[in-house]
Amino acid sequence: MYQNYRGMGEAIKYRREFNTGGRVKGFKDGEDYIVYSYSTEILRVNKDGDVLNFNTQRYSNTTSKLQRIIAHMMNVDLKVLRMPDCACMATKPRKNIRAWIA
């Protein structure tokens, strides 16, 4: 179990299951890897590493920090993704998350 944000980032990077006591959790659902913050899906990645959903909507401070961790791993700026005219990841699958994670 990962208790800190650094541990969560590593767990997400390698698609490992984690739970911070109910607030934030990552787990496999069939062939997809999903990260939830509270009861909201924040990230969904398929078995090939394609990002099917990256929810960039503003929620709590905890969720925003999680979103920044994910965006950093993908080498994208969360502020840019939140811009109204951005062709957001939430609407378009992105290929190969592994290539984004250094």
Secondary structure as UniProt FT lines:
FT   HELIX           5..13
FT   TURN            14..15
FT   STRAND          18..19
FT   STRAND          24..29
FT   TURN            30..31
FT   STRAND          32..37
FT   TURN            38..39
FT   STRAND          40..45
FT   TURN            47..48
FT   STRAND          51..54
FT   HELIX           61..73
FT   TURN            74..75
FT   HELIX           78..81
FT   TURN            84..85
FT   TURN            89..91
FT   HELIX           97..100
//
